[in-house]
Amino acid sequence: MHKGNTNMQERSAWTRPTALQPLPGACDSTSVMMFDGSSFATREHFGPVCEWLRRRLDEGGPRHRILCVVSAPSGLTEQYHDTLLALNQAPSDRLVDAGLPLADSMGAVLFAAALEAHGIRATVALGNQIGLRTDTNYTRARLQGISLAALRRQLLQHSLVVVPGGQGSAARGGQTMWMGRNSAALSAIALAAALGQEEVEVYSDRPGVFSCDPDLVDSATLIPRLPYSQAIQMSTSGAKMLHHRALEHALQNRLRIVCRRNHAKFEAGTVLVADAAFQPAVVPDARSQTFEADIGTAEDAARQLAAVEVPHVLMPGTRAGMRRVVVTSGFFDAWHFLAIECQLPVTRQNTLLLTRVRLDGGVKRELVSPSALAARARELHDIHCTPGLPRTPPQTHAPSSSAQPLSARLAVLAHAQIPSHA
């Protein structure tokens, strides 16, 4: 595969309205933080997080505020899923997606109650109070603008404001909308940019991005600094990290993302910035789904997936005239969408995507059997990512346009276009 192959279409930067410049008076400083669902996996997780936030408020002084964007605890999401099964309802993407905004709201309310119990003056902003204005696509709403008046009032009255991740309101009508799965980080990044902040803190059970999945490769190491272009490449290739839409938005607004562990010492790990050097990495996507079809059908499938912003890559087929479509990250029922909803004649294949990110910013992809994924990932990691062993050197000549880092190609992005490498 040629370097730079990725499913990401080149999006136009979301224009930041002039009305979103920070206003004085609400507070002297504001920290924007995002906690993923693993931060509240059990009741015991709430206490340490609350104490950490109390410490941060004390360090910031009486006029310091924290805007805390939270994902639903995993238990709430699973409880909703199990309820559907108990009611003999197939847990389709549509039903699950429709219930997740409620789970996010419940998670935010529970967290605010825990903060109050720890003596922290907190409140919850829901729907219109958040200020994220979207279109009217209920479970896949697109961000259209931001109005911070209500949120600023909340920050003036409370030390900490809790926001359910991914939740917004329709620009026309004001109904509560949801921006899709894994959109909590997008909420945090959009609000931080609108508030004029330079940094967002993201808390999860891992302190950042590793050179490979540490669950599969014991020698995987934490990457201290990572450029957004590489982070987007890894995210769309199936790495367990922030969603590519959130990373694009941070890049467009020149924000810095500091990844932190959500327990113990809450230490910082990877810092995502625009201008860091590429680092060698291997991304095994155990959740990827592979389909093969003739070239015309594969390109049609790519258009359909792009229209609903599902990450995917196109790869050569097993024989002439064929092409394979690989849907990454595993949060989407690609078979139902392509074969049933779109009625495309695609064939499933039992292979998984393995991606290597090179020092020059390019990528090389291959498909392997599920049983070989871990061993092949370890092999590639030992060759290309282990200190002291040979690595592919950066190119000294000017790369072609398709080989440029993704940050150089994020200028135009039409949702329904075929991926640039198709």
Summary of the structure (lengths in Angstrom):
residues: 422
radius of gyration: 21.4
end to end distance: 11.9
largest distance: 67.5
contacts: 1469
relative contact order: 0.15
helix: 35%
strand: 23%
